[in-house]
Amino acid sequence: METKLYQNRIFDTIDYSEQRLANTEFVNCEFVNCSFSKSDLSHNDFLDCTFKNCNLSLAVLKNTGLKNIKFIGCKLMGLDFSAANSFLFSMNFQDCILDYSTFIYKKLKKTNFADCSLKEADFSNTDLSLAVFKNCDLSNATFVECILEKADFRTSRNYAFDPSENKIKGTKVSHAALAGLLQKFDLVIE
């Protein structure tokens, strides 16, 4: 089956909910107010694309190419980013809801998360070196066997990770978060 190619296009207020997109490549496209809720986006490629105010909750990303993608004001709940194609995998998030999403084994080096909700997100075995979490809520997010070197958590809240289970050299955290980093020791910090 031949691949469809869309370049330099704007897709505005289109409902792809519960649909399957197949063999499509989007290059330098913008999606505005679109819904991909429960859509199957498997085996499609998105390169240099921007999603604004879109809903991609529970979309299927099996072998989906996400290369240099910007998500702005999007609802991305329950997405399994770990199923996406790892080749040139690169994204940034601003003002997004990423609750219950999974990033297991992904390389998210230098990724920016700004003003995002990442409640119960799973970052197990993820490379988050030099990532920036600016003003994010990381309640119950999982960080196990991660590379967090030089990551910046200073303005975020509700994060906790075990320093002995992650690589944390140069990780930036706030004073208020120190209790979350020491919770396994069951200390009383006053």
N, C-alpha and C positions, 0 to 999 in steps of 0.2 A: 504494500500500500504506500502510495506517495505521500511525502510529508508536505503539509500546508505551511506556508510561510507568511507571517504578518510582520511588517516592518513599519516603524514610525506611525503607529495607529493609536487612536484614543478610543477606548471602549467605555461608554458611559451608561450607567444604570441598566445593565444587562443581567438577567437572572439565569445563571447556569446551575442553580441548585439541583442536586441529585442527578445531574447529567454526566455523561462521560465525554471528555474531550480526547480525541485520539490523533496521534501522529501530527502534532501541530507545534510549530516553533514560532515564538513571539520574540522579536528583537526590537529593543528601544520602544516598547509600547507602554501605554499608561491605562490603567484600569481604575475607573472612578465610580464609586457607589455601586459596584457589582457584587453579586452574591454567588459564591462558589460553595455554599454550605452543602456538605455531604457529596460534593462532586468527585468524580474520579479523574484526577489529573495525571494519572500514571503515564510514563513514557512520553511526556511532552517536555519541551525546553522553553525556559524563560530566561532571556539574556538582556541585561541592562533595562529591566522593567521596573515600573513604579505602581504600587497598589495604594490607592487613597480611599479611605472610608469603605473598605470592602469587607465582606464576611466570608472567610475561608474555613470556618469551624468544621471540624470533622472531615475535611477533604482528604482524599487518598493521594499520597505523594510518592507512590512506589516508582522508583527510578526516574523521578521528575528532576529535570535540570533547573536549578535555581542559582543563577550566576549573576552576581552584582545586582541584587534585588533590594528595593526600598519598600518597606511597609510603613505607611503613615495612617494613623487612626483606624487601624484594622482590627477586626475580631478574628483571632486565630486560635480559638480554644480547641484543645484536644488533638492538635496536629502532631503527626509522627514524622518529624523532620529527619529522623534517623533512617527512614526508608528512602529518602531522596537520593539522587545521584550525587556522589561525593566529588566528582570532577569539577573543579573551579567553584565549588559550593561557597557562596558568599552572600550575606544578607545584612541589613541594618533595620532596626525597628524604632519607630518613634510613636509614642502615645498609642500603644497596641495592647490588647488583652491576649496574653499567651498562656492563660491558666491551663493546667493539665497537659501541656505540650511536652514532647519528648525530643531530646537532642542527642541521645546516646551515641557515643563513638564519633561524633561530628567534630570537624575542625572549625572552630568559630573564632579563630585568632583575629584580634583587632575588631571584633563585632561590637557595634554600639547598640545598647538598649537604653532608650531615653523615655522616661515617664511611662514605663510599661508595668503591667500587672503580670507577674510570672508565678502565681500561686500554684504550688505543687508541680511545677515544671521539673523534668528529670534531665539533669546534665551529667549523668554518670559517664565516666570515661571520655569526657569531652575536653578538647583543647580550647580553653578560654584565655590563653595568654594574651595580654594587652587588651582584653575586652574591657569595655566601660559599661557599667550599670549605673546610669544617672537617674536618681530619683525613682527607683523601681521598688515594687513590693514583691519580695521573694519568700513569702510565707510558705513554709513547708517544702521549699524547693530542695531537690536532692543534688548534692555535690559529693560524689564518691569517685576516687581515683581520677580526679580531674587535674589538668594543668591550669593552675590559676595564677601563674607567675606574671607579675606586673599588672594583673587585672585591677580595676578600680571599682570598689564597692562603697566608697566613702559617703555618698549622698543617698544610698539606698537603705532599705529597712527590712527587718524580719528575716535576715539571712543567717544561716548557721551552717558551718561545715567543720569537719574534724581536720585540724592541721596535719595530723599524722597519716591521714588517708588521701591527702591531696598534695600536689607540688605547689607551694605557696610563696616561694622566694620573691620578694618585692611586691607582694599583693598589698593593695591599699585598702584599709578598713577604718571605720570610725571608732572612737573610744567607746561609744554606746554599744557597739556590736561585739565587743570583746567577750561578753557573757555568752553569746551564741557560739563563739569559737571554742569555749571551754566547757560547754554543757555536758560532755561525756564524763567529766571529772566530778560532776555533782557538787560543785563548789557553791558556797553561799557568798555572793558578792554584794557588798553594801556600799 
